[in-house]
């Protein structure tokens, strides 16, 4: 079974779903750790995976891990849905040399094999796919999300990948830069008098005449970033335990009552469902709509990404609250 963000992003793409970008590490492929020593990592399955040496020919099947690899200075030889990555993930651009290996829902095993990778990174719990890929190269399964502690999980996934590609020093710097950016953003929001204010983040898509809204509740990655900046998530509805995502519609949004709420959303594919609600009476009755406290995120901020995407998102929040 493919990951929830992969499925939902595919639905957004098919159905029509001023920040300062964080610096990307140089795209050199030489590992910084000792080059020839075997490496063992324990992945999200609890499985120990041993590599003869740090991996340099990596295929990534989920965008969050692909972003992390690029942030570490490793351009993958292959990635799933390269075009979609370019639309939704701008924090860590892929080199023109990166080959497309199919969709994130159904990657092409033959395309992956043709690249002769020394490591495949994925999030899927699809045992059949993992078995096929392990005949080609070692496979590391990342957790991808954990609504119990998503920033801690993000750091752990980054460290695991960095160990596998021999770039633990780069990973430490990426996280140090992230921590510094969060501290700076929190200070700016506090100085503006906005600490503790409520926010809501969501995306949405249209199926026929029905509008579906997916709130990012407490425990989602972007909620954890916002809370670390000193903000409070206004969505208190039910969310799933892995991704921290909820489900509602325009009528369900009327349960969100806070008068000072600011609403954030993304529509990187150009299909702006929320702008299309301008004539909807229920939508117009919401406090954040009446007060024009709506912020569309800059295109290309991946809400299931790594530290670089999270820094882009934090920049957008700081700009909205602190100017």
Order of alpha helices (4+ residues) and beta strands (2+ residues): alpha-beta-beta-beta-alpha-beta-alpha-beta-alpha-beta-alpha-beta-alpha-alpha-beta-beta-alpha-beta-beta-alpha-alpha-beta-alpha
